[in-house]
Amino acid sequence: MKNRSWMGLLPLLLLIVSCNSAPAPATEPARAIPSADAEIAESDLTEGIVVPGQQSTLSFLIAGSIAEVSVAEGDLVQAGESLIEIDAPELDSAVLAAEASLRIAEADLPYWTWARKNKPPERRWLAENRIVAAEKAVETALVSRNQKTLLAPFNATVIDLSVMVSEVVSPHQGVILLADLENLKIETTDLNERDVVNISVGDTALVYIEALELEIEGHVVAISPIPTDNSSDVVYTTTIILKEYPPSLRWGMSTKIDFDRNQ
């Protein structure tokens, strides 16, 4: 009888054990594996950099001592505005001498204006020619004197100023760097000879600005006809103008460019 009672309780004991057993651990979800297409798409992008609309390092054509610096780094300047002037007294003296010669020639002309005895017309013609030559000499002297002053060639920001008053500069020594930061543009840095043949002026491009995490549409405005050898490949600099410019965009920011997405 005892054996039969234990045999009757056995199913009940198995049920209790199965109910108290620990649940199986949850299976960890599988990690997403980047697709090969995503890696290929990334490799197809062209690298670029933000550059000024224009930039120029200015220098004097003559040597001299800096007499006046009218701007400071960070200043906005307008085209034609005076930037730096050197002391060149010999140029000022040349202008004064040319102007004096012109006054003498002009004063001599009336004497030969009217034909009189012993005053042939050829002398009047000669006096007139002297005035013309003196006027050209004044123009030349004024142009030469203009070399003592550097003028802004376009609207720009003063990026770097490398001289101060009383400093002596040599001809062709860079003294100031100007850049147009109001009209930034994108230039490619690795567009090789195999890819440039598929791009034309006017093509659209999507430009991803890495630092800002922004993607902005633009269009190609220029493709350099001259290649640049970057030691690993032959590349052609291509210029892109954006349709809009975020206020935080800066010279030198890195970009990724997709020329194919909108073609």
Protein Blocks (a to p, Z undefined) as FASTA:
>chain_A
ZZmmmmmmmmmmmmmmmmmpccddddddddddddfklmmmmmmpccdddddfbdcddddf
bdcddfbdcbdehiacdehiafbdcddfklmmmmmmmmmmmmmmmmmmmmmmpccehiaf
klmmmmmmmmmmmmmmmmmmmmmmmmmpccdfbdcddfbdcbdehiacdehiafbdcddf
klgcdddfkbcfklmmmpcehiacddddfklopacddddfbdcfbdcdehjaccdddddd
dfbdcfkbcehiacdddfklmZZ
